[in-house]
Amino acid sequence: MKRTIWILWPSFIVGGLGEVLFFTVFDPHELYLFGEPSTLSRMAVYTIGFFLCWAFAAASSAFTCFLQGGSREINR
């Protein structure tokens, strides 16, 4: 449980910062998905963007925790 918190809490902060930086530059109504303009509301695009940023940051943190483990922890 402790390792999960070590992964999710920092990635939550980084996900929030990533979303703020991304949507400071780009307007949600100017984004295109597969060549078509997005029909989602701004709030939906902000929510999806946050969860994507959070997921990428959590994956990065989880990979870092995995690499910190010794060979005995990995091979159990």
N, CA, C and O atoms as a Maestro MAE file, in Angstrom:
{
 s_m_m2io_version
 :::
 2.0.0
}

f_m_ct {
 s_m_title
 :::
 protein
 m_atom[304] {
  # First column is atom index #
  i_m_mmod_type
  r_m_x_coord
  r_m_y_coord
  r_m_z_coord
  i_m_residue_number
  s_m_chain_name
  s_m_pdb_residue_name
  s_m_pdb_atom_name
  i_m_atomic_number
  :::
  1 25 0.826 -1.202 0.000 1 A "MET " " N  " 7
  2 3 0.000 0.000 0.000 1 A "MET " " CA " 6
  3 2 0.864 1.257 0.000 1 A "MET " " C  " 6
  4 15 0.555 2.240 -0.674 1 A "MET " " O  " 8
  5 25 1.943 1.208 0.761 2 A "LYS " " N  " 7
  6 3 2.818 2.379 0.848 2 A "LYS " " CA " 6
  7 2 3.442 2.704 -0.511 2 A "LYS " " C  " 6
  8 15 3.555 3.869 -0.891 2 A "LYS " " O  " 8
  9 25 3.843 1.657 -1.236 3 A "ARG " " N  " 7
  10 3 4.450 1.874 -2.552 3 A "ARG " " CA " 6
  11 2 3.436 2.461 -3.533 3 A "ARG " " C  " 6
  12 15 3.795 3.279 -4.381 3 A "ARG " " O  " 8
  13 25 2.176 2.051 -3.423 4 A "THR " " N  " 7
  14 3 1.122 2.595 -4.287 4 A "THR " " CA " 6
  15 2 0.957 4.088 -4.042 4 A "THR " " C  " 6
  16 15 0.788 4.858 -4.987 4 A "THR " " O  " 8
  17 25 1.003 4.494 -2.792 5 A "ILE " " N  " 7
  18 3 0.904 5.923 -2.470 5 A "ILE " " CA " 6
  19 2 2.135 6.663 -2.968 5 A "ILE " " C  " 6
  20 15 2.025 7.793 -3.443 5 A "ILE " " O  " 8
  21 25 3.301 6.044 -2.867 6 A "TRP " " N  " 7
  22 3 4.518 6.662 -3.396 6 A "TRP " " CA " 6
  23 2 4.426 6.895 -4.895 6 A "TRP " " C  " 6
  24 15 5.030 7.829 -5.422 6 A "TRP " " O  " 8
  25 25 3.677 6.053 -5.574 7 A "ILE " " N  " 7
  26 3 3.525 6.188 -7.023 7 A "ILE " " CA " 6
  27 2 2.424 7.188 -7.377 7 A "ILE " " C  " 6
  28 15 2.630 8.065 -8.216 7 A "ILE " " O  " 8
  29 25 1.252 7.059 -6.741 8 A "LEU " " N  " 7
  30 3 0.089 7.843 -7.169 8 A "LEU " " CA " 6
  31 2 0.106 9.297 -6.718 8 A "LEU " " C  " 6
  32 15 -0.359 10.167 -7.454 8 A "LEU " " O  " 8
  33 25 0.628 9.586 -5.526 9 A "TRP " " N  " 7
  34 3 0.573 10.967 -5.047 9 A "TRP " " CA " 6
  35 2 1.467 11.901 -5.865 9 A "TRP " " C  " 6
  36 15 0.976 12.933 -6.322 9 A "TRP " " O  " 8
  37 25 2.750 11.598 -6.074 10 A "PRO " " N  " 7
  38 3 3.549 12.500 -6.919 10 A "PRO " " CA " 6
  39 2 3.042 12.566 -8.360 10 A "PRO " " C  " 6
  40 15 3.100 13.620 -8.992 10 A "PRO " " O  " 8
  41 25 2.547 11.444 -8.875 11 A "SER " " N  " 7
  42 3 2.052 11.465 -10.249 11 A "SER " " CA " 6
  43 2 0.777 12.296 -10.367 11 A "SER " " C  " 6
  44 15 0.516 12.868 -11.425 11 A "SER " " O  " 8
  45 25 -0.017 12.374 -9.308 12 A "PHE " " N  " 7
  46 3 -1.202 13.234 -9.293 12 A "PHE " " CA " 6
  47 2 -0.788 14.698 -9.434 12 A "PHE " " C  " 6
  48 15 -1.391 15.450 -10.200 12 A "PHE " " O  " 8
  49 25 0.231 15.090 -8.698 13 A "ILE " " N  " 7
  50 3 0.714 16.480 -8.765 13 A "ILE " " CA " 6
  51 2 1.293 16.774 -10.150 13 A "ILE " " C  " 6
  52 15 1.008 17.819 -10.735 13 A "ILE " " O  " 8
  53 25 2.094 15.864 -10.665 14 A "VAL " " N  " 7
  54 3 2.687 16.058 -11.991 14 A "VAL " " CA " 6
  55 2 1.603 16.055 -13.080 14 A "VAL " " C  " 6
  56 15 1.685 16.816 -14.044 14 A "VAL " " O  " 8
  57 25 0.593 15.198 -12.920 15 A "GLY " " N  " 7
  58 3 -0.513 15.191 -13.875 15 A "GLY " " CA " 6
  59 2 -1.258 16.515 -13.897 15 A "GLY " " C  " 6
  60 15 -1.624 17.004 -14.965 15 A "GLY " " O  " 8
  61 25 -1.485 17.099 -12.721 16 A "GLY " " N  " 7
  62 3 -2.137 18.407 -12.644 16 A "GLY " " CA " 6
  63 2 -1.297 19.495 -13.290 16 A "GLY " " C  " 6
  64 15 -1.813 20.329 -14.034 16 A "GLY " " O  " 8
  65 25 -0.005 19.482 -13.003 17 A "LEU " " N  " 7
  66 3 0.876 20.487 -13.610 17 A "LEU " " CA " 6
  67 2 0.964 20.310 -15.127 17 A "LEU " " C  " 6
  68 15 0.970 21.288 -15.874 17 A "LEU " " O  " 8
  69 25 1.033 19.060 -15.572 18 A "GLY " " N  " 7
  70 3 1.081 18.797 -17.015 18 A "GLY " " CA " 6
  71 2 -0.170 19.276 -17.725 18 A "GLY " " C  " 6
  72 15 -0.098 19.828 -18.823 18 A "GLY " " O  " 8
  73 25 -1.314 19.064 -17.096 19 A "GLU " " N  " 7
  74 3 -2.568 19.528 -17.702 19 A "GLU " " CA " 6
  75 2 -2.609 21.047 -17.767 19 A "GLU " " C  " 6
  76 15 -3.006 21.614 -18.786 19 A "GLU " " O  " 8
  77 25 -2.205 21.705 -16.699 20 A "VAL " " N  " 7
  78 3 -2.197 23.176 -16.691 20 A "VAL " " CA " 6
  79 2 -1.291 23.707 -17.784 20 A "VAL " " C  " 6
  80 15 -1.665 24.629 -18.509 20 A "VAL " " O  " 8
  81 25 -0.101 23.133 -17.910 21 A "LEU " " N  " 7
  82 3 0.830 23.610 -18.937 21 A "LEU " " CA " 6
  83 2 0.310 23.332 -20.346 21 A "LEU " " C  " 6
  84 15 0.429 24.186 -21.225 21 A "LEU " " O  " 8
  85 25 -0.260 22.161 -20.568 22 A "PHE " " N  " 7
  86 3 -0.764 21.818 -21.904 22 A "PHE " " CA " 6
  87 2 -1.931 22.715 -22.300 22 A "PHE " " C  " 6
  88 15 -1.956 23.252 -23.407 22 A "PHE " " O  " 8
  89 25 -2.899 22.879 -21.395 23 A "PHE " " N  " 7
  90 3 -4.097 23.640 -21.759 23 A "PHE " " CA " 6
  91 2 -3.896 25.154 -21.616 23 A "PHE " " C  " 6
  92 15 -4.793 25.927 -21.954 23 A "PHE " " O  " 8
  93 25 -2.754 25.575 -21.131 24 A "THR " " N  " 7
  94 3 -2.402 26.991 -21.215 24 A "THR " " CA " 6
  95 2 -2.057 27.346 -22.658 24 A "THR " " C  " 6
  96 15 -2.295 28.469 -23.105 24 A "THR " " O  " 8
  97 25 -1.500 26.390 -23.373 25 A "VAL " " N  " 7
  98 3 -1.079 26.612 -24.752 25 A "VAL " " CA " 6
  99 2 -2.189 26.272 -25.753 25 A "VAL " " C  " 6
  100 15 -2.357 26.974 -26.750 25 A "VAL " " O  " 8
  101 25 -2.944 25.204 -25.493 26 A "PHE " " N  " 7
  102 3 -3.942 24.715 -26.451 26 A "PHE " " CA " 6
  103 2 -5.357 24.870 -25.902 26 A "PHE " " C  " 6
  104 15 -5.618 24.614 -24.726 26 A "PHE " " O  " 8
  105 25 -6.259 25.293 -26.780 27 A "ASP " " N  " 7
  106 3 -7.683 25.382 -26.444 27 A "ASP " " CA " 6
  107 2 -8.332 24.032 -26.749 27 A "ASP " " C  " 6
  108 15 -8.079 23.461 -27.810 27 A "ASP " " O  " 8
  109 25 -9.162 23.510 -25.844 28 A "PRO " " N  " 7
  110 3 -9.769 22.198 -26.095 28 A "PRO " " CA " 6
  111 2 -10.598 22.114 -27.370 28 A "PRO " " C  " 6
  112 15 -10.700 21.038 -27.960 28 A "PRO " " O  " 8
  113 25 -11.190 23.210 -27.807 29 A "HIS " " N  " 7
  114 3 -11.993 23.182 -29.034 29 A "HIS " " CA " 6
  115 2 -11.147 23.222 -30.298 29 A "HIS " " C  " 6
  116 15 -11.675 23.042 -31.395 29 A "HIS " " O  " 8
  117 25 -9.851 23.455 -30.168 30 A "GLU " " N  " 7
  118 3 -8.965 23.446 -31.323 30 A "GLU " " CA " 6
  119 2 -8.277 22.100 -31.528 30 A "GLU " " C  " 6
  120 15 -7.504 21.939 -32.472 30 A "GLU " " O  " 8
  121 25 -8.552 21.130 -30.651 31 A "LEU " " N  " 7
  122 3 -7.921 19.818 -30.758 31 A "LEU " " CA " 6
  123 2 -8.682 18.945 -31.745 31 A "LEU " " C  " 6
  124 15 -9.910 18.992 -31.818 31 A "LEU " " O  " 8
  125 25 -7.940 18.154 -32.496 32 A "TYR " " N  " 7
  126 3 -8.520 17.245 -33.479 32 A "TYR " " CA " 6
  127 2 -8.185 15.815 -33.085 32 A "TYR " " C  " 6
  128 15 -7.091 15.541 -32.593 32 A "TYR " " O  " 8
  129 25 -9.128 14.904 -33.303 33 A "LEU " " N  " 7
  130 3 -8.935 13.489 -33.033 33 A "LEU " " CA " 6
  131 2 -9.145 12.726 -34.329 33 A "LEU " " C  " 6
  132 15 -10.256 12.694 -34.857 33 A "LEU " " O  " 8
  133 25 -8.094 12.115 -34.843 34 A "PHE " " N  " 7
  134 3 -8.124 11.384 -36.109 34 A "PHE " " CA " 6
  135 2 -8.612 12.267 -37.259 34 A "PHE " " C  " 6
  136 15 -9.375 11.817 -38.113 34 A "PHE " " O  " 8
  137 25 -8.175 13.506 -37.274 35 A "GLY " " N  " 7
  138 3 -8.509 14.426 -38.355 35 A "GLY " " CA " 6
  139 2 -9.850 15.109 -38.232 35 A "GLY " " C  " 6
  140 15 -10.187 15.947 -39.069 35 A "GLY " " O  " 8
  141 25 -10.618 14.783 -37.231 36 A "GLU " " N  " 7
  142 3 -11.936 15.375 -37.015 36 A "GLU " " CA " 6
  143 2 -11.909 16.248 -35.764 36 A "GLU " " C  " 6
  144 15 -11.254 15.901 -34.781 36 A "GLU " " O  " 8
  145 25 -12.619 17.384 -35.794 37 A "PRO " " N  " 7
  146 3 -12.659 18.222 -34.584 37 A "PRO " " CA " 6
  147 2 -13.381 17.496 -33.448 37 A "PRO " " C  " 6
  148 15 -14.332 16.748 -33.675 37 A "PRO " " O  " 8
  149 25 -12.917 17.729 -32.244 38 A "SER " " N  " 7
  150 3 -13.512 17.086 -31.072 38 A "SER " " CA " 6
  151 2 -14.902 17.649 -30.801 38 A "SER " " C  " 6
  152 15 -15.101 18.864 -30.834 38 A "SER " " O  " 8
  153 25 -15.856 16.773 -30.536 39 A "THR " " N  " 7
  154 3 -17.223 17.206 -30.237 39 A "THR " " CA " 6
  155 2 -17.507 17.183 -28.735 39 A "THR " " C  " 6
  156 15 -18.636 17.422 -28.305 39 A "THR " " O  " 8
  157 25 -16.480 16.896 -27.946 40 A "LEU " " N  " 7
  158 3 -16.646 16.849 -26.495 40 A "LEU " " CA " 6
  159 2 -16.666 18.254 -25.906 40 A "LEU " " C  " 6
  160 15 -16.143 19.193 -26.507 40 A "LEU " " O  " 8
  161 25 -17.260 18.393 -24.749 41 A "SER " " N  " 7
  162 3 -17.259 19.688 -24.069 41 A "SER " " CA " 6
  163 2 -15.859 19.979 -23.528 41 A "SER " " C  " 6
  164 15 -15.022 19.081 -23.427 41 A "SER " " O  " 8
  165 25 -15.620 21.226 -23.189 42 A "ARG " " N  " 7
  166 3 -14.315 21.594 -22.639 42 A "ARG " " CA " 6
  167 2 -14.017 20.851 -21.349 42 A "ARG " " C  " 6
  168 15 -12.889 20.411 -21.129 42 A "ARG " " O  " 8
  169 25 -15.025 20.709 -20.493 43 A "MET " " N  " 7
  170 3 -14.829 20.017 -19.223 43 A "MET " " CA " 6
  171 2 -14.434 18.557 -19.453 43 A "MET " " C  " 6
  172 15 -13.586 18.021 -18.739 43 A "MET " " O  " 8
  173 25 -15.052 17.915 -20.453 44 A "ALA " " N  " 7
  174 3 -14.710 16.526 -20.766 44 A "ALA " " CA " 6
  175 2 -13.272 16.417 -21.267 44 A "ALA " " C  " 6
  176 15 -12.549 15.492 -20.896 44 A "ALA " " O  " 8
  177 25 -12.860 17.359 -22.107 45 A "VAL " " N  " 7
  178 3 -11.488 17.340 -22.628 45 A "VAL " " CA " 6
  179 2 -10.498 17.598 -21.498 45 A "VAL " " C  " 6
  180 15 -9.451 16.953 -21.445 45 A "VAL " " O  " 8
  181 25 -10.802 18.523 -20.596 46 A "TYR " " N  " 7
  182 3 -9.937 18.774 -19.448 46 A "TYR " " CA " 6
  183 2 -9.822 17.528 -18.578 46 A "TYR " " C  " 6
  184 15 -8.730 17.193 -18.119 46 A "TYR " " O  " 8
  185 25 -10.933 16.841 -18.350 47 A "THR " " N  " 7
  186 3 -10.928 15.644 -17.509 47 A "THR " " CA " 6
  187 2 -10.116 14.528 -18.151 47 A "THR " " C  " 6
  188 15 -9.293 13.899 -17.486 47 A "THR " " O  " 8
  189 25 -10.337 14.279 -19.426 48 A "ILE " " N  " 7
  190 3 -9.582 13.240 -20.133 48 A "ILE " " CA " 6
  191 2 -8.095 13.593 -20.153 48 A "ILE " " C  " 6
  192 15 -7.245 12.725 -19.956 48 A "ILE " " O  " 8
  193 25 -7.782 14.865 -20.392 49 A "GLY " " N  " 7
  194 3 -6.391 15.304 -20.402 49 A "GLY " " CA " 6
  195 2 -5.713 15.102 -19.061 49 A "GLY " " C  " 6
  196 15 -4.559 14.678 -19.004 49 A "GLY " " O  " 8
  197 25 -6.424 15.403 -17.981 50 A "PHE " " N  " 7
  198 3 -5.846 15.211 -16.656 50 A "PHE " " CA " 6
  199 2 -5.560 13.740 -16.401 50 A "PHE " " C  " 6
  200 15 -4.473 13.390 -15.941 50 A "PHE " " O  " 8
  201 25 -6.534 12.867 -16.697 51 A "PHE " " N  " 7
  202 3 -6.325 11.452 -16.424 51 A "PHE " " CA " 6
  203 2 -5.225 10.853 -17.306 51 A "PHE " " C  " 6
  204 15 -4.513 9.950 -16.868 51 A "PHE " " O  " 8
  205 25 -5.077 11.338 -18.526 52 A "LEU " " N  " 7
  206 3 -3.973 10.875 -19.367 52 A "LEU " " CA " 6
  207 2 -2.628 11.326 -18.810 52 A "LEU " " C  " 6
  208 15 -1.682 10.540 -18.748 52 A "LEU " " O  " 8
  209 25 -2.541 12.591 -18.405 53 A "CYS " " N  " 7
  210 3 -1.295 13.077 -17.798 53 A "CYS " " CA " 6
  211 2 -0.984 12.308 -16.525 53 A "CYS " " C  " 6
  212 15 0.170 11.957 -16.277 53 A "CYS " " O  " 8
  213 25 -1.999 12.044 -15.719 54 A "TRP " " N  " 7
  214 3 -1.811 11.308 -14.475 54 A "TRP " " CA " 6
  215 2 -1.350 9.872 -14.762 54 A "TRP " " C  " 6
  216 15 -0.471 9.353 -14.074 54 A "TRP " " O  " 8
  217 25 -1.935 9.243 -15.764 55 A "ALA " " N  " 7
  218 3 -1.562 7.870 -16.112 55 A "ALA " " CA " 6
  219 2 -0.115 7.791 -16.598 55 A "ALA " " C  " 6
  220 15 0.615 6.876 -16.218 55 A "ALA " " O  " 8
  221 25 0.304 8.741 -17.435 56 A "PHE " " N  " 7
  222 3 1.688 8.735 -17.906 56 A "PHE " " CA " 6
  223 2 2.661 8.979 -16.754 56 A "PHE " " C  " 6
  224 15 3.708 8.336 -16.676 56 A "PHE " " O  " 8
  225 25 2.319 9.899 -15.870 57 A "ALA " " N  " 7
  226 3 3.185 10.165 -14.729 57 A "ALA " " CA " 6
  227 2 3.219 8.971 -13.771 57 A "ALA " " C  " 6
  228 15 4.272 8.662 -13.214 57 A "ALA " " O  " 8
  229 25 2.089 8.298 -13.574 58 A "ALA " " N  " 7
  230 3 2.058 7.112 -12.710 58 A "ALA " " CA " 6
  231 2 2.871 5.979 -13.323 58 A "ALA " " C  " 6
  232 15 3.563 5.259 -12.603 58 A "ALA " " O  " 8
  233 25 2.799 5.814 -14.621 59 A "ALA " " N  " 7
  234 3 3.601 4.780 -15.282 59 A "ALA " " CA " 6
  235 2 5.090 5.065 -15.114 59 A "ALA " " C  " 6
  236 15 5.879 4.150 -14.882 59 A "ALA " " O  " 8
  237 25 5.464 6.313 -15.230 60 A "SER " " N  " 7
  238 3 6.857 6.687 -15.038 60 A "SER " " CA " 6
  239 2 7.303 6.432 -13.600 60 A "SER " " C  " 6
  240 15 8.396 5.911 -13.378 60 A "SER " " O  " 8
  241 25 6.476 6.790 -12.630 61 A "SER " " N  " 7
  242 3 6.816 6.556 -11.226 61 A "SER " " CA " 6
  243 2 6.870 5.067 -10.906 61 A "SER " " C  " 6
  244 15 7.745 4.628 -10.160 61 A "SER " " O  " 8
  245 25 5.953 4.292 -11.458 62 A "ALA " " N  " 7
  246 3 5.951 2.851 -11.219 62 A "ALA " " CA " 6
  247 2 7.198 2.197 -11.816 62 A "ALA " " C  " 6
  248 15 7.778 1.292 -11.217 62 A "ALA " " O  " 8
  249 25 7.599 2.653 -12.982 63 A "PHE " " N  " 7
  250 3 8.809 2.112 -13.600 63 A "PHE " " CA " 6
  251 2 10.040 2.455 -12.766 63 A "PHE " " C  " 6
  252 15 10.945 1.633 -12.622 63 A "PHE " " O  " 8
  253 25 10.074 3.661 -12.222 64 A "THR " " N  " 7
  254 3 11.176 4.051 -11.346 64 A "THR " " CA " 6
  255 2 11.217 3.178 -10.098 64 A "THR " " C  " 6
  256 15 12.294 2.735 -9.699 64 A "THR " " O  " 8
  257 25 10.065 2.921 -9.471 65 A "CYS " " N  " 7
  258 3 10.018 2.038 -8.297 65 A "CYS " " CA " 6
  259 2 10.444 0.622 -8.663 65 A "CYS " " C  " 6
  260 15 11.115 -0.044 -7.875 65 A "CYS " " O  " 8
  261 25 10.062 0.157 -9.846 66 A "PHE " " N  " 7
  262 3 10.465 -1.170 -10.290 66 A "PHE " " CA " 6
  263 2 11.979 -1.258 -10.431 66 A "PHE " " C  " 6
  264 15 12.587 -2.251 -10.032 66 A "PHE " " O  " 8
  265 25 12.583 -0.224 -10.997 67 A "LEU " " N  " 7
  266 3 14.033 -0.241 -11.198 67 A "LEU " " CA " 6
  267 2 14.802 -0.098 -9.895 67 A "LEU " " C  " 6
  268 15 15.969 -0.484 -9.835 67 A "LEU " " O  " 8
  269 25 14.191 0.442 -8.855 68 A "GLN " " N  " 7
  270 3 14.869 0.581 -7.563 68 A "GLN " " CA " 6
  271 2 14.954 -0.740 -6.812 68 A "GLN " " C  " 6
  272 15 15.797 -0.901 -5.930 68 A "GLN " " O  " 8
  273 25 14.094 -1.677 -7.152 69 A "GLY " " N  " 7
  274 3 14.078 -2.951 -6.468 69 A "GLY " " CA " 6
  275 2 15.314 -3.791 -6.777 69 A "GLY " " C  " 6
  276 15 15.892 -3.700 -7.859 69 A "GLY " " O  " 8
  277 25 15.700 -4.599 -5.814 70 A "GLY " " N  " 7
  278 3 16.834 -5.482 -6.024 70 A "GLY " " CA " 6
  279 2 16.413 -6.729 -6.777 70 A "GLY " " C  " 6
  280 15 15.227 -6.948 -7.023 70 A "GLY " " O  " 8
  281 25 17.386 -7.539 -7.139 71 A "SER " " N  " 7
  282 3 17.091 -8.750 -7.909 71 A "SER " " CA " 6
  283 2 16.288 -9.751 -7.098 71 A "SER " " C  " 6
  284 15 15.496 -10.501 -7.669 71 A "SER " " O  " 8
  285 25 16.468 -9.785 -5.779 72 A "ARG " " N  " 7
  286 3 15.695 -10.712 -4.949 72 A "ARG " " CA " 6
  287 2 14.228 -10.351 -4.919 72 A "ARG " " C  " 6
  288 15 13.380 -11.242 -4.891 72 A "ARG " " O  " 8
  289 25 13.901 -9.057 -4.925 73 A "GLU " " N  " 7
  290 3 12.495 -8.623 -4.949 73 A "GLU " " CA " 6
  291 2 11.851 -8.940 -6.284 73 A "GLU " " C  " 6
  292 15 10.687 -9.336 -6.331 73 A "GLU " " O  " 8
  293 25 12.576 -8.776 -7.347 74 A "ILE " " N  " 7
  294 3 12.034 -8.988 -8.685 74 A "ILE " " CA " 6
  295 2 11.830 -10.475 -8.957 74 A "ILE " " C  " 6
  296 15 10.834 -10.857 -9.571 74 A "ILE " " O  " 8
  297 25 12.746 -11.308 -8.514 75 A "ASN " " N  " 7
  298 3 12.708 -12.739 -8.822 75 A "ASN " " CA " 6
  299 2 11.883 -13.571 -7.845 75 A "ASN " " C  " 6
  300 15 11.896 -14.797 -7.949 75 A "ASN " " O  " 8
  301 25 11.181 -12.976 -6.923 76 A "ARG " " N  " 7
  302 3 10.362 -13.746 -5.977 76 A "ARG " " CA " 6
  303 2 9.236 -14.436 -6.667 76 A "ARG " " C  " 6
  304 15 8.448 -15.128 -6.022 76 A "ARG " " O  " 8
  :::
 }
 m_bond[303] {
  # First column is bond index #
  i_m_from
  i_m_to
  i_m_order
  :::
  1 1 2 1
  2 2 3 1
  3 3 4 2
  4 3 5 1
  5 5 6 1
  6 6 7 1
  7 7 8 2
  8 7 9 1
  9 9 10 1
  10 10 11 1
  11 11 12 2
  12 11 13 1
  13 13 14 1
  14 14 15 1
  15 15 16 2
  16 15 17 1
  17 17 18 1
  18 18 19 1
  19 19 20 2
  20 19 21 1
  21 21 22 1
  22 22 23 1
  23 23 24 2
  24 23 25 1
  25 25 26 1
  26 26 27 1
  27 27 28 2
  28 27 29 1
  29 29 30 1
  30 30 31 1
  31 31 32 2
  32 31 33 1
  33 33 34 1
  34 34 35 1
  35 35 36 2
  36 35 37 1
  37 37 38 1
  38 38 39 1
  39 39 40 2
  40 39 41 1
  41 41 42 1
  42 42 43 1
  43 43 44 2
  44 43 45 1
  45 45 46 1
  46 46 47 1
  47 47 48 2
  48 47 49 1
  49 49 50 1
  50 50 51 1
  51 51 52 2
  52 51 53 1
  53 53 54 1
  54 54 55 1
  55 55 56 2
  56 55 57 1
  57 57 58 1
  58 58 59 1
  59 59 60 2
  60 59 61 1
  61 61 62 1
  62 62 63 1
  63 63 64 2
  64 63 65 1
  65 65 66 1
  66 66 67 1
  67 67 68 2
  68 67 69 1
  69 69 70 1
  70 70 71 1
  71 71 72 2
  72 71 73 1
  73 73 74 1
  74 74 75 1
  75 75 76 2
  76 75 77 1
  77 77 78 1
  78 78 79 1
  79 79 80 2
  80 79 81 1
  81 81 82 1
  82 82 83 1
  83 83 84 2
  84 83 85 1
  85 85 86 1
  86 86 87 1
  87 87 88 2
  88 87 89 1
  89 89 90 1
  90 90 91 1
  91 91 92 2
  92 91 93 1
  93 93 94 1
  94 94 95 1
  95 95 96 2
  96 95 97 1
  97 97 98 1
  98 98 99 1
  99 99 100 2
  100 99 101 1
  101 101 102 1
  102 102 103 1
  103 103 104 2
  104 103 105 1
  105 105 106 1
  106 106 107 1
  107 107 108 2
  108 107 109 1
  109 109 110 1
  110 110 111 1
  111 111 112 2
  112 111 113 1
  113 113 114 1
  114 114 115 1
  115 115 116 2
  116 115 117 1
  117 117 118 1
  118 118 119 1
  119 119 120 2
  120 119 121 1
  121 121 122 1
  122 122 123 1
  123 123 124 2
  124 123 125 1
  125 125 126 1
  126 126 127 1
  127 127 128 2
  128 127 129 1
  129 129 130 1
  130 130 131 1
  131 131 132 2
  132 131 133 1
  133 133 134 1
  134 134 135 1
  135 135 136 2
  136 135 137 1
  137 137 138 1
  138 138 139 1
  139 139 140 2
  140 139 141 1
  141 141 142 1
  142 142 143 1
  143 143 144 2
  144 143 145 1
  145 145 146 1
  146 146 147 1
  147 147 148 2
  148 147 149 1
  149 149 150 1
  150 150 151 1
  151 151 152 2
  152 151 153 1
  153 153 154 1
  154 154 155 1
  155 155 156 2
  156 155 157 1
  157 157 158 1
  158 158 159 1
  159 159 160 2
  160 159 161 1
  161 161 162 1
  162 162 163 1
  163 163 164 2
  164 163 165 1
  165 165 166 1
  166 166 167 1
  167 167 168 2
  168 167 169 1
  169 169 170 1
  170 170 171 1
  171 171 172 2
  172 171 173 1
  173 173 174 1
  174 174 175 1
  175 175 176 2
  176 175 177 1
  177 177 178 1
  178 178 179 1
  179 179 180 2
  180 179 181 1
  181 181 182 1
  182 182 183 1
  183 183 184 2
  184 183 185 1
  185 185 186 1
  186 186 187 1
  187 187 188 2
  188 187 189 1
  189 189 190 1
  190 190 191 1
  191 191 192 2
  192 191 193 1
  193 193 194 1
  194 194 195 1
  195 195 196 2
  196 195 197 1
  197 197 198 1
  198 198 199 1
  199 199 200 2
  200 199 201 1
  201 201 202 1
  202 202 203 1
  203 203 204 2
  204 203 205 1
  205 205 206 1
  206 206 207 1
  207 207 208 2
  208 207 209 1
  209 209 210 1
  210 210 211 1
  211 211 212 2
  212 211 213 1
  213 213 214 1
  214 214 215 1
  215 215 216 2
  216 215 217 1
  217 217 218 1
  218 218 219 1
  219 219 220 2
  220 219 221 1
  221 221 222 1
  222 222 223 1
  223 223 224 2
  224 223 225 1
  225 225 226 1
  226 226 227 1
  227 227 228 2
  228 227 229 1
  229 229 230 1
  230 230 231 1
  231 231 232 2
  232 231 233 1
  233 233 234 1
  234 234 235 1
  235 235 236 2
  236 235 237 1
  237 237 238 1
  238 238 239 1
  239 239 240 2
  240 239 241 1
  241 241 242 1
  242 242 243 1
  243 243 244 2
  244 243 245 1
  245 245 246 1
  246 246 247 1
  247 247 248 2
  248 247 249 1
  249 249 250 1
  250 250 251 1
  251 251 252 2
  252 251 253 1
  253 253 254 1
  254 254 255 1
  255 255 256 2
  256 255 257 1
  257 257 258 1
  258 258 259 1
  259 259 260 2
  260 259 261 1
  261 261 262 1
  262 262 263 1
  263 263 264 2
  264 263 265 1
  265 265 266 1
  266 266 267 1
  267 267 268 2
  268 267 269 1
  269 269 270 1
  270 270 271 1
  271 271 272 2
  272 271 273 1
  273 273 274 1
  274 274 275 1
  275 275 276 2
  276 275 277 1
  277 277 278 1
  278 278 279 1
  279 279 280 2
  280 279 281 1
  281 281 282 1
  282 282 283 1
  283 283 284 2
  284 283 285 1
  285 285 286 1
  286 286 287 1
  287 287 288 2
  288 287 289 1
  289 289 290 1
  290 290 291 1
  291 291 292 2
  292 291 293 1
  293 293 294 1
  294 294 295 1
  295 295 296 2
  296 295 297 1
  297 297 298 1
  298 298 299 1
  299 299 300 2
  300 299 301 1
  301 301 302 1
  302 302 303 1
  303 303 304 2
  :::
 }
}
